Amino acid sequence: MTQELDLTDWKPFRIGDWFDVTKGSRLRSLDRIEGDTPYVGASLFNNGYTQMIGNDEHIHPGNVLTTAYNGTIPGKTFYQPVPFWATDDVNVLYPKFKMTPESGLFIAPLIEVVGKNYVYVDKWKLQDMVDAVILLPVTPAGLPDWEYMEQTMHTVTARQVRRLDLLRSFSAPCRAEIDTKSWVGFKVGDLFNIKPTRAYKATNSQLFNDDGSNPVIVNSALNNGVGGLTKRQTTERGGIITFSDTTTSEAVFYQAEDFVGYPHVQGMYPIGKYVNEWNEERLLFFLSIFKKAAILRGFDYRDKFTRKLASSLVVRLPVTAGRNPDWEYMEQTMHEVVLEREASLDSFQKLAVDLR
C-alpha cells in the first residue's frame, strides 16, 4: 500500500507566485498538418496528447505544466517534457523556479485537486488559476521544499517502474493485425439515427442521489460516461451507443443498461435494413471503429462533434461476399477480445494483491 503523505506542515502558495500562466492557441482541425509535435488538449489520457501535428507557429518548450481549464475536466494537469502545441482549452504554466521533471510531477496532482472545484460549474479562468492556492511541503525557512518533492517522486517513479514490469508479465497476447483492404465504407447516418438522449430539466443537485440506482450518462470521457446515480426513472433503453457533442471524441461508449440522459449526450439508434442485426458484440465492434474515425477527424471542445458531423462520417466494416456487413465476423472478433480482457482483468486483480 502507498504510504499516505503527512500534510500537517504544508503551507499554501498562490500558483501565480511560482508560475507564469499563459493561454494556449486554437488550431482548427482543418488547419492541422501531420507531424511529430504533440498537440495537447483537454484530455484525460496520453499526457493530454490528442494528435501529433507539424504546425510550428505556437510551440511551447518542454519542462512546463499544462492545465485544462475547460470542459468536464478542468484542472487536469500534465508535466510536458518536450516542445508541444497547447490548444485554447489549456493553460501553460511556466515555472519561475528551476523545475525538474520530479518536482513538476509532484505539483501536477496538487493543481488538479484545486481544479476539481470547477467541474460542471465554470471554466477555470486564467486569473482565477493564477490566484488559486495549492498546498506544498516547506523547508524550515517556509519556502517550498523542492528537494523533498524530487526525492518523493524518485521513490514513486521507482515503484511505478516495478509495477509496469509486473503488468507486462500479465499482458494479454498480441492480436494479429487485421487486414482491412476488403472492408467497405458505410455512412454512419445510414446505419443509425443520432438524436439527443432524453434529459430531466433539473439541476445536478436535484438529479443525482448518493443512494440512487439508475446511471446518469453525462459529458465525460470516464467511467463509461456515468456521472452518478439517480432515483429518477430511466429515460433511455440500454443497448445503444452514446457520445457527447460538447466534449472530446474519446467520450464514446456502449450502454448496456437502461439509463438517464443528460444535455448534449447523443444516442445512436439503429435504423435501416440492418436494424435487427445489431447486438452487444457487434455494437462494440462498430464503436471502436466509429470512435477511431472521430478521433482522426480531430473533434474537440471547439470543433464540436455534432450529430450532423457524426452522421456524415464514413466507417469501413468487414463485409460478406454480398457486400453486407459481416455480422458473424464482428461478433466473433469482439467475443474473443472480451474474453482476453476478462483474462487480463483477472491478472490485474492478482497483481493488485501482490502490490499491497
N, C-alpha and C positions, 0 to 999 in steps of 0.2 A: 504493500500500500504506500502511496506517496505521502510523505510527511507534510502535515499542514503548516503553512508559514505562520509565524508569530508576528502579527501586525501591531502589537502593543505600542512599540516605539516609532512607528512610521509617522511621517509628517505630510501635511497637504502642500501641494505645489500647483500653481497655475501652469497649464500646458504652454501658454504663451511665454512663460518665464524661461523655458528650456527649448522651445521650438518656434521657428517661424512657420506659419501656416499659410499655404497658398492653394488656390483652387485649380483643379485640373482643367483640361481643354476638351471641348466637344469635337468629335470627329465622326461625321455621318458614315454609316455603313457603306454607302455607295462610293465614298471617297477613300476608303481604306484599301491599301495595296498589300499584297503578301510580302512577308519578310521574316526577320528573326528577332524583332524587338517586342518585348511583352507589352500588351495593351491591357492595362489594369483598370477594371471596372468595379462596380458594386456587387461583387460576387463573394460567396462564402468559400469558394473552392480554389485550389490550384494557385495559392498565393494571390488571388484576385485576378489572375490572367484569364481573359475571355477570348483573346485571339493573339496571334503573332503577326505583326504588321511591319511594313517597310517605310512608312511615313516617318519623317525625321524633323518636323517643324517645331514640336513642343516636347522635347525629350528631357526628362528629369534624370539626374545622376543616381547611381546606386548609393547604398548606405543611408537611406532615408526611410520614413514610415509612410504608409498610405492608409487613410481612414475614410470609409464610406460615410457620407452624410445624408444619403438619400435612400428612398425605397423602404423595404421592410427590415433592413439590417443596418441601420445607422450605427456607427461605432466599430464595425468590423475592421480590424487593423492588421496590417501585414508589414513585416520588415522586407524591404526591397533591396536585394544585394547587387543588382545590375541595372544599367540605364533602362528606362521604360517610358511609355506614354500613359498619363493618367487621364481618364475620362472626366467629364464635368460632373459626375456623380461622386467624385473622390477628391479629398483634400490631401495635399502632400505636406508632410511635417519635416522640415529641415532642422536638424539639431544645432543648437547653439553651443554644444559641448562636443568633446571628442567621443562620439558614439562608436561603439564596437558592435559587431553582429549580436554578441551576447546581451549587451545592455539594451539594444533595440528590441530583441526578442522578449526580454524581461518586461519592458514597458508596454509593449503592444497589448497584451490582455488587460492591463490596468486601464488603458484608454477605453477598451471595449466595455468594461464594467460601467463607466460613465455613459457611454453611448447608448446603452440599453434603456436609459430613461426616455429616449426619443422614439422608441419603437411604437409604430401605429399612432404617434402623436404629431410629430412635426419633423421637418428636416433639421439636422444638427447644423445650424447656420455657422458660417466661418467665425464670426466674432464670438458666438457662444462657445465654440470649440476652443478658441484662444483663451477665454476666461474660465473654462472648465477646470475643475480641481481634481487631481489624482493623488493618491497616497503613494509615497515612495519610502524605502528604508533610508535612514540617515546615519551620518557619522556623528561622533561626539560634538563636532562643530556645528551640527544642524544642517549640513549640506547633503545632497543625495549621495548615497554610498554606492558609487559605481563599481567598486571592487567587489562588494558583496553581490551585486546583481550579476556581474560577469561570472563569479565563482558558482553561484546558484545555477545559472544557465549551463555552465560547463557540466555540472552534475546531471542536470535534466537531460542534456543532449546525449551524454554517455548512456543514460538509462534508456532513452528512446532508440538509440542505435542498437542496443541489445534487444529491445522489443521488436524492432524491424527484422533483425536476424531471425528471431523466433517466428515471426509472421511469415517470412519467406519459406521457412521449413514446413509451414502449413498451407502454402499457396495452392490454389486449385490448378489442375493440369491445364496447360495451354491448349486452346482450341485451334484447329487448323483454320487458316484464313479462308473465308468464303469467297468463291468465285461468283461475282455478281454481273458478269458480262452479259448473260442471257436474261437478266431481270428487265422488267418493263415498267415504264413510268405510269403512275396513276395520280390524277389530280385529287387532292385531299377533299375538295368540295364535292366531288362526285361520289365519295365514299361516306362522308359524314356531314350532317347538319350541325354547324357550330353556332351555339347560342348561349347567352348568359345563364348561369345557374340561378335558381330562384333563391333570393336572399330575404331575410326579415328586415323590416325597417326598424332597426333597434340599435342602440349604442352597444359597444363591446361589453360594458358592464351589465347591460340588460340581457345580452345574448349568451355570454359564457358563464358556466357554472362549475365550480370545483367538483361538485358531485353529479355532474351531468353524465349522460351515457352516449349521446349521439355526436359524432365528429362534425366539426365545422371546418370546411376546406377554405383556406384563406390564400392571400397572395404571398406565399412563402416557398422557398426552394428547399425547405427542410421537412422532415417527418411526414413525407408523402403529402405535404400541403396542409396537414392537420394543424390548425392553430389553437385548438382547445376543444372542450366538450360543452354540450348544452343540454338542457332539459326539454327544449322545444322539439316539436315533431320534425322529422326529416323532410326535406323539400325535394330531394333528388334520389332516384333509384341508383343502386350500385351497378357495377358492370360497365362503366364508361371511363373515358379518358378526360382529364381536366387539365387546363393550363391557365395561367394568369396573363391578361393583356396589359398589365401595368408593371410587371417585374421582369426579370431576365428569362430567357428561353430555357433555363435549367428547371423552371417550375412546371414540369410536365409529368403527370402521374396517372397511374391506373387506380381507380377507386373501386375496390371490391365490395364494400359495404354501402348501404344507404347512408346519405349524409345531408348536411345542411349547407346550402350555397352561401356565397359571400360576394359582395360587389367586386366586379372585374374578374371573377373566376368564370371561365368559359367551360362549357361541357361539349363533348363531341359525341353525337348520337348517330349511330349507323343508319344509313339510308340506301336507296337504290336496289339494284338487283341482288346485291350481296348482303342485304340487311340481316338475313338469318344465319349467315355463315360465321359471324364473329363469336368467339368465346374468350375466356380469360387469357389463355396462352397466345392466341392469335392477336389479341389486342396488345399484349405485352410486346410481342414481336414487332408489330406496327409502331408502337410507342417509341421504341429505341431508334427506329429509322426516322420517324417524324421529328423526334427531339434533335437528332443529329442534323437534320436538314434545317431546323430552326436555328440551331447554334451556328451553323456555317453561314446562314443568311445574316447573322450578326445583329439580332434584335437586342435592345437594352432598354433602360428606363426612358430614353429619349425617342428612339425609333421603336414605337410600340408594336407588340406582336398582336395586331388586331385580328378580329375574326376574318375580315376580308383577305388580309395577307396570308393568314393560316390556311384559308380555303383555297388560295391560289397556288400554294406550294405543290410541287410535283415530287412524289416519293417513288423510288424504284422498289418493286416487290418481286419475289420469285414467282414464276408462272408455270402453268401446265402446258402441254402441247397445244391446248385450245386457247392459250394466252389469257386464261383466267388466273386469279391469284392461287398459288399452290398452298391451299389451306393446311393440308396434311404436313407439308414440309415445315411451315411456320409453327404449327402446333408441336411437332416432334422436336424441333430445334429448341423452342422455349422450354419444353418439358425437361430436356437434358440440361439446359442452363440452370433451371430451378433446382434440379437435383444436385448439381455441382455446388450451387450457392448454399444449399442446406448443409451439404457436407463441410463446406468451408466454415459456415457458422458454428457447427459443432466443434470444429478445430479451434476456432477463436474463443469459444466458451472454455475449452480446456486450457487455452493459453492464458485467459484471464485468471483462472485459478492458479496457474503456475507463477504468475507475476504478483500475486498478493504478498 
